Amino acid sequence: MGYSQDDWVRLHGYSRMPWNTIVELWFQYNSLLTRLMENIPEDRLETPCFIGQEPAVTLQFLIEDYTFCTCNISSTCFSAARPSRNILV
């Protein structure tokens, strides 16, 4: 599964946004997703999901994959950016 990351970033104009705005947007959006995921009934986690022409994956897989990627991205971005940008002040 994938998407055109470079196009996504370019079209949204993230390079022209202040870093703290991007971080706040990311934090708020992921807070919302966390609340949504917490409210998914357990019996729905095996629901098949289709993305493009790829074979079906379960909703549980998508949640775990997103969580893993988000943790990876946040630790990479924040550890690299904190000393030079002071983003969490």
Phi, psi and omega in degrees: 000147178184177177209169182278088185301316182297318178295318179302312181295315181298313182294329179275349176069029182301329182292344179259004181260148174297142183304316183295331176292317179295316180297316180296317176301312180300315181297311181296318180297315180288332173295317177298312180300322179298314179297319179297314181297324180295338183261005178283124178299140184303325182289353178263354184292341178268006179299129178287138180236138181245132177235112182061224181265006182288156175298157180297145171233162180279158175300322177302316179300315181298318179297312181294320180294316179297316180298315179299312181296320180296317178296319178299312182295313184296319180292325179289310183295312186287324179289327179282327187268333188304310183298323186266340186243346178053048190288339185256021180275000000 
